[in-house]
Amino acid sequence: TKGKEAFGYTNHNAFLKYAYLKPKQILQLTVSPVLKRDHNNGLYSALYQVNSLTNERERKLSEKNNTIYPSVDLYYWFQTKSGAEWIFNIHSTLFYTKGEQRRYESDLKTMEAIYTDEMFLNNNKYSTIAETIYSKNNSFGTLNFGYKCEYSHLKSDISNLYGASYYTSDYLRQYAYGELSGTQQKLLYRLSIGFMHLYNRSFS
């Protein structure tokens, strides 16, 4: 077997950040789009021999993949006049990829197709994480409250010689908590309580 194969790829990474700072306020916005592309092409010739029988074949292959996954992050912190602190943070990401793969093999003399393989893929996933935190120091201790939510949605679509396949899933996780901590003379105390909710669904 002999032949040639060529491949190439390009990556585009961008990063943009905006920050607004004050003594009792911080606002940050971060955007990061990422683009990737790669391709592969090949052409081969092969000689098969069994005893005195020979057969010459030609092989062709090609692959293409395009991927994009931008993300956005927003962070905000501020302190009230009473000394309480609030934190808000949300982070969202989108992942999308599209690919195709083709492989062919044929008789070099008659150009009759001997082997064919084709695959097409489309995947995308969206996810968001949001969180809120409250904290304040009091005479009886430090009081903290928090809530965090995570959600993601996945969808996959693939087709090949075996047919088409479709898959999707949803995931949700929520967590809320409260905490009181401090010191009383020589005693260090910490009281906390939390609740969690999970939801997961998938089908194909």
C-alpha positions, 0 to 999 in steps of 0.5 A, spaced: 500 500 500 502 506 498 499 513 498 499 520 500 495 524 506 494 531 507 491 534 513 490 541 516 487 545 522 486 552 524 484 554 532 481 561 533 482 563 541 479 570 543 478 573 550 475 579 552 474 581 559 471 588 562 472 590 569 468 595 573 471 596 580 469 601 586 471 600 593 464 596 594 463 594 587 466 589 582 463 587 576 466 583 571 464 580 564 468 575 560 467 572 553 471 567 550 469 564 543 473 558 541 473 556 533 476 550 531 477 546 524 481 540 522 480 536 515 484 530 513 484 527 505 488 521 503 489 517 496 492 510 496 493 505 492 493 498 494 495 491 491 492 484 493 495 478 491 493 471 492 497 466 489 497 468 482 491 472 482 492 480 483 487 485 484 489 493 484 485 498 488 484 505 490 482 508 497 480 515 498 478 518 505 476 525 507 475 528 514 472 534 516 470 537 523 468 544 525 467 546 533 465 552 536 464 553 544 463 560 546 463 562 553 460 568 557 461 569 565 458 574 569 461 576 576 458 581 580 460 583 588 457 589 592 457 590 599 451 594 603 451 599 608 450 594 613 456 590 611 453 585 608 456 582 602 452 579 596 456 575 590 452 573 583 455 569 578 453 566 572 457 562 567 454 559 560 457 555 555 455 552 548 459 547 545 457 545 538 461 540 533 459 538 526 463 532 523 463 528 517 468 522 515 468 518 508 472 512 506 471 509 499 475 503 496 474 501 489 477 496 483 482 500 480 481 497 473 473 497 473 472 503 478 467 498 481 465 500 489 468 495 494 467 498 500 464 505 502 463 508 509 460 514 511 459 518 517 455 524 519 455 527 526 452 533 529 453 534 537 451 540 541 451 542 548 448 548 552 450 549 560 449 554 565 451 555 572 448 560 576 450 562 584 448 567 589 452 568 596 450 572 601 454 573 607 454 578 614 458 578 620 454 579 626 455 580 634 453 573 634 457 570 628 457 570 621 451 568 617 452 565 610 446 563 605 447 560 598 444 558 592 447 554 586 443 552 580 446 547 574 443 546 568 445 542 561 442 540 555 445 535 550 443 533 543 447 528 539 445 526 532 449 521 528 448 517 521 452 512 518 451 505 514 447 502 520 442 508 520 441 514 524 441 515 531 438 521 535 440 522 543 438 528 548 439 529 555 437 534 560 440 535 567 438 539 573 442 540 579 440 545 585 443 546 592 441 551 597 444 552 604 444 556 610 450 557 615 451 560 622 458 560 625 462 564 630 465 563 637 462 563 644 468 564 649 472 558 648 467 555 644 467 554 636 461 553 633 458 552 626 451 550 624 449 549 617 443 546 613 442 544 606 438 542 601 439 538 594 435 537 588 437 533 582 433 531 575 436 527 570 432 525 563 435 522 557 432 518 551 434 516 544 
